Amino acid sequence: MLTYRYILIFLFLFNQSLVAQEREAVDITFNSNGHAISGKMLKPRETPKQLPALVFLVGSGGGASYRTNYETFLQEFFENSLPSDGFVLLYFDKRGLGESEGKWFRSTFEDRATDANAAGLFLKSQSFVDPNKIFVVGHSQGAWVAQVSLSKYPDTFAGGISMSGAIHSVEKQLVSDYESEYYCEGGLDRELSHVKATKKAKRNIKLVSILPISKNLKHMKLIRSFDSKPYVRGITKPMLFMFGENDNLVYPEWSKDGLNEIYGDSIPSYFDIEIIEGVDHGFKETAFCRTEPYSNLKRSQKAKELVRSWLLTQ
């Protein structure tokens, strides 16, 4: 498990980030399984040595992009936190979004992992990137893709971070989503909320296989049988699994149960599992049943320091 031994690294390197050179943004395009994938690479203007790099993977839906709803998230966790002369950052749009070719709602998690691997191979081709220090990081559904990527492409990625990524099935994630709605918005107790949520998840999984009308439902039909545990079992590189204590979409304890199902009491030493107190799915400080506007919430400093420290330690 991670401890605050990393805080010394954070304090030692903090001043370096304040004086580090400004990054330059470079528009990029790379090929993945016949699709031209478009994105952005952030790098120091001067690169006298090979640098570690990371590929970031956004969450679910057709509105998820590094250019829009993830812009502030990326700034807080990576651009304003990691030394600007110490890391290369790569973001890209899912298939069918922005300038990327294809259709995101026709893409499985394995397809998205193929795109992540192509991004990693693109970084390996850059002379200023250390080919042995490329990390894959994902949030929410992107964290599932990060788990798949690290499992399937250990020759590309040196490690990864799963941010609010469940270690169980899509169906079980739907149960947690519905359960929190019944509990927080419907006023039901947790036991009854769980019973109703389980029934609703099973019903909707069955319905979506018959009549997927919208793009989101078409994608749900494609991923409805996914379970991340077989992929987590196949990971042989360091990975940080980080969760929010008050995440009402991905319950931390259910994911810890998933790890125990895989490994029992023998969780690999190269796994770090951290639950950040008092934060939600996006690592913002709030209660399990949020009442204040989301825009008023602050991102957890502890979560940002954890990401920074883990990456620097690797």
N, C-alpha and C positions, 0 to 999 in steps of 0.2 A: 504494500500500500504506500501511497505517497505520504510524506510528512513534510513539516516545514523546514527540513534541511535545505529545501530548494529556495527558501526565502533569502538565504545568504547569497545565493547566485543572483537572485532578483535585485537585491540591494547593491551588490557589487557592480552589476551591469546597467543599473538604471541610469546613471549619469551618462554612460556611453550613448544611450538612445536619445538623450537630449541634444547631443552635439553631432549625432550621426548625419551623414549627408542625406539630402532629399532623394526620394525615389523618383524614377521616371516610369510612366505608364506606357506600355507598348501593346498596341492591338495585335492579336495573334489569330491564326487559323491553323488547325491541324486536322488530319484525316483520321476518322475512326470508323472502321468497317464500312467504308464507302460513303460516309457522311462527312461533310466539311463542318467542323465544330469551331465556333467563334468565341473568343474570350479576350482576356486582358492579362498581361504579365507585368508585375511591378518589380523593378530591380534597381540597385544602386546605379547612379550615373557612371561611376567608375567601379570596375570589378577586377582588382589586381590579383585576386585569388578565387578559387572555386568555392562557391557558397552552398549551404544547404537550401532546400526549397520545399514548398508545400503546395499541394493541390487541394482546393476547397470545393466541397460538394454541397449544394443548396438542398432545401427541403422539398416538400411535395407540391404538386399542382402546377398549373400553367402560369401562375403569377410569381413564382419563385425565381429570382434572378439576383446575381451579384450587383446588377445595375439599379435595382429598385428596393424591394423589401429587405434585402440582406446588406445594403450599403452601410448602414450604421453599425450593424453587427460585425462586419469585417473590419471596419475602422477601429472599433473598440478592442476586439480580440487580437488583431494582427497588425494592422498598419500603424496604430498608435502605441502598440505595446512591444512588439518585437523590434530589435535594433534594425534600423532601415538599411544599414550597410552590412547586415549579417544574414539576411534571408531573402530569397526570391519567392514571390507569391504569384500563384496562377489561379485565376477564376475563369469559368466558362459557362455559357448558357447551355441548358439542356437542349436536346434535339427539338427543332421546331420553334424555339424561342430566340428572339433577337435575330442574329444572322446565321444561327446554326441550322443545318439541314435536318430533315427528318420530322418525326412526330413524338413528342414526349409521352403521350398517352398510349403509344404503341411500344413503349420501351419497358422491358422488365428491369429489375434491379441488376441482373447480370449484364444487360445491355448498357446500363449506366456505368457499371464497373468497367466494361470494355472502353467506354469513353474516358473514364478516369485513368485507366492504364495508358491510353493513347496520349493523354495530357502528360503523364509521367514520362513516357518515352520522348515526347517533345522536349521536356526539360532536360532529359539525358543528352539530347543532341546539342544543347547549348554549352559552349566552351566555359562559361562562367559558373555553371552549376556542378556541384559535386554529385556524380551519378550514384554514389553509394549513400547519399543522405537526402533522399526525397521522401516526404511524408504525405499521407493522404488523411484529410480531415473532413468530417461531414457533420451536419447538424440535422436532427430530426430524421426524416426519411433519408436524407443524405448521409446520416450516420450509419443506417443500414447498408447503404451502398459502400461506405468506407469499410465496413466489416467484410463485405463480399470482396472488395478490391484487395484488401490486405491478405485475405485467404487465398484468392485465386492468382495474385500477381506478386508473390514475395520477392521475385527478382527485380521488380520495378520499385517497390516501396520498402523503405527501411523501418517503417513503423506507422502508426496512425493514432488519431483521436476520434472517438465516437462521442459526440456531444448530444445528449438526450436521445440516444438511440436504443430502442428496446432490444432485449435479448430474449425474444420469444416470437410468436407468430403475429401476422397482420390481424387475424381475428381477435386475438387477445388484446391487441392495442386498441381495436375498436371498442372492446368491452370497457377498457379503462376510460376511453373518451366519453362513451355514453353514460357510464356510471357517474362520472364527475358532473355531468349535466343534470342527471336526476337528483344528485345530492346537493349541488350548489344552487341550481336554478329551480329545481322542482320541489326542494324541501323535504325529500324522502330521507330516511335513515340509510346508512351505508349498506346494510344487509339487503334491504329491499331494492335499493339502487342497483346493487350487483346482480340480483336475480333478474330484474327487468332489463338491464343492460346486456346480460348474456343472451337472453331471448332475442333482443333486438339485433344484436350482432349476427347471430345465426340466421335470423330471418333476412337481414339485408345482404349477407353473403350469398344466400340462395337466390334472392331476387336479382341481384346484380349479374349473376351468371345467366339469367334468362333475358333481361331487358335492360342493357346498359345504354341509356339515352345520351347523357352528357359525356364530355371528355373525361371528367373526373370518374364517372361510373365505368367508362370503358377501361380506364386504367386500373380501377379497383378489380374489375373482372380478371385482368391480367395478373395482378399480384395477390389475389385473395388467398392463395394457398401457400404463400411465402412464410418461411420460418427461418429466422436468422441463426438459430442454434447450430445447425450443421456447418455453417460458415465460420462461426466463432470457434468451433471445435477444430477447424482447419488452420487457424491463425498460429503462426510460429514466430512472429516478430512482435516487438513491444507495442502495446496498445494501451492508451488511457481511455477508460470508460468513465465519463463524468455525467452526473445526473443532478437534477434539482430536487431538493427535499419536497417542495410543494408543486411539483410538476403534475398537473391533473390530466395530462395526455399520456405520459409514459411514467408509470409508477416505478420508482427505484427498487422497491422490495420485490416486485415481480421479476425484474431483470436479474436481481441477485439470486432469486429462486431459479431462473433460467441457467445461470452460471453453475449453481449447485447441481442442477439436473445433468449438466455436461460433465463436471469435474468432481462432484462431491466436495470433499475437504481438500482436494489437491489442485486448487486454481493455480495456473502457471505463474511463476515468479516474474515473468515479463509482462504480466497484466497489472495495471494499477486501476483500482476502482475507487472513485471518490463521489460522495454525495454532498453537494453544497447546501448548507443550511439556509432556509428561508427564501429560496428562489424558485422560479417557475421553469417552464419548458425552454424559455429563451434566456434563462439565467438572470432574470430581473427580480428584484427584491419585492416580494408580495406574499400574501397568504394563499392557501390552497384554493379558497373561494374568493377570487379577487373582486373588490368592489370599486376601486379607483380606476380612472382612465389609464389604459395601457401606456399612453404617451407620457404619463407623469412618472412612470416607474424608472428607477435607476438600475443599470446593469451592475451585477455583483463584482466588486473589485477583487474579491477572493477568487472568483471564477477566472477572471482575466489573468491574475497572477499565476494561477495553477497552469493554465495553458502555456503561458510564457515560460515558466520554470521547467515544465516537462519537456518542452521542445528544446530549450537550451541545454538541459541535462543530456538529452539524446545526442 
